[in-house]
Amino acid sequence: MERRALVTGAGGFIGSHLAERLVGEGYGVRALVHYNALGRTGWLADSPREIRETLDIVAGDIRDPAFMRRAMDGVDVVFHLAALIGIPYSYLAPDSYIAVNVQGTLNVLEAARDVGAKVVHTSTSEVYGTAQRVPIGEDHPLSAQSPYAASKIGADQLALSFHRSFGVPVAVVRPFNTYGPRQSARAVIPTIILQLLADPRRIALGNLAPTRDLTLVDDTVAGFVAADRAEAALGEVVNLGTGYEISIGALAARIAEEMGVEPVIEQAAARVRTTGSEVERLLSDNRRAADLLGWRPRLAGADGLAAGLRSTVGWFRARGADALGDAARYRV
Ligand SMILES: NC(=O)c1ccc[n+]([C@@H]2O[C@H](COP(=O)([O-])OP(=O)(O)OC[C@H]3O[C@@H](n4cnc5c(N)ncnc54)[C@H](O)[C@@H]3O)[C@@H](O)[C@H]2O)c1
């Protein structure tokens, strides 16, 4: 019989790609999108019709335990991606991050425990803070440099505790920065691309020196599927990263080159994070993912990043101002 999956955050960037991939892998997919008065389904509205028609789309809120319990009926595995993810907004509204990322995760775990579903929980490399040693293995100390990171550490630990305390089958995947089509215009790669599309002569960014380990979203979602299939992942945290780092300044130069433009790259004070909150370096050790999940990024190293950036730039070019939406007017 087909395996039935619930994807929380299915209208979002990674969640929409994952929901589509799961359909392709033969799962029956219930896609949970955040309830809104307009009846919008996020990026699922962009999914190919033949995929969208097979999805069981439900709208709701992970903060509501009774809703969450009903959404989990008949589910074999929940891929839990719903979260508030912006770092700047977490400075302004930390209560919301506790409510969604911590309490919401608890509701997902309780519902999974009730119905006997497996949980593939989504962490983030932000939980490590600036690398104290590289590459960052899963045993690297956790150090929250933002309320967002703190809320994800809380959520991760709840997920692991449900495995240890109640035997809930839980696997924690910890993506490093993910990029690709549909990413929010507030993230760094879309910001660079969209600024250059608007004005090829200059880009204004935050700190240029921090490094990131960037994975194309197709590779990230392959890691989620592998985590569901691998018995060995139960009770484990597994990094999903490429093992290649690049500074934000060099990344901007790389994207500009791909787009055939030569901008001045400026640091804008309003975009710079405080020293304590800036994560200076993230570089993954991805050997556990290879060992436990048999996962390796298809695109890795400088060439892999170039190929991923090419397809991402192509998508944003084709979408133009559509991809930007109202993000340019957001103050966080
Ligand atoms: N994008 C990255 O680089 C990255 C890296 C590491 C980890 N992650 C993690 O991956 C997951 C998905 O991130 P994303 O980049 O796709 O972000 P996203 O913002 O596009 O997706 C998150 C989704 O969660 C939904 N959501 C928010 N609050 C909700 C609520 N109360 N109830 C139901 N749904 C709610 C949003 O509507 C959104 O669709 C998150 O858990 C994030 O922490 C992302």
The ligand as a Gaussian input file, in Angstrom:
#p B3LYP/6-31G(d) Opt

LIG

0 1
 N       15.482000      27.863000       3.746000
 C       16.564000      27.440000       4.374000
 O       17.683000      27.779000       3.976000
 C       16.451000      26.533000       5.575000
 C       17.653000      26.028000       6.126000
 C       17.559000      25.193000       7.233000
 C       16.337000      24.850000       7.751000
 N       15.194000      25.352000       7.204000
 C       13.915000      24.926000       7.800000
 O       13.116000      24.390000       6.757000
 C       11.737000      24.575000       7.052000
 C       11.053000      25.213000       5.859000
 O       11.655000      26.471000       5.604000
 P       11.420000      27.296000       4.251000
 O       12.708000      27.904000       3.898000
 O       10.701000      26.457000       3.285000
 O       10.500000      28.486000       4.817000
 P        9.040000      28.977000       4.404000
 O        8.768000      30.183000       5.236000
 O        8.928000      29.110000       2.923000
 O        8.115000      27.762000       4.879000
 C        7.561000      27.662000       6.159000
 C        6.079000      27.411000       6.013000
 O        5.503000      27.245000       7.312000
 C        4.219000      27.830000       7.280000
 N        3.787000      28.205000       8.625000
 C        4.264000      29.200000       9.407000
 N        3.569000      29.255000      10.553000
 C        2.631000      28.277000      10.506000
 C        1.624000      27.845000      11.397000
 N        1.417000      28.453000      12.581000
 N        0.846000      26.799000      11.033000
 C        1.019000      26.194000       9.834000
 N        1.973000      26.566000       8.943000
 C        2.764000      27.594000       9.284000
 C        4.372000      29.062000       6.400000
 O        3.119000      29.453000       5.871000
 C        5.341000      28.563000       5.336000
 O        4.652000      28.096000       4.202000
 C       11.687000      25.408000       8.333000
 O       11.449000      24.524000       9.423000
 C       13.072000      26.024000       8.426000
 O       13.431000      26.289000       9.769000
 C       15.226000      26.204000       6.119000

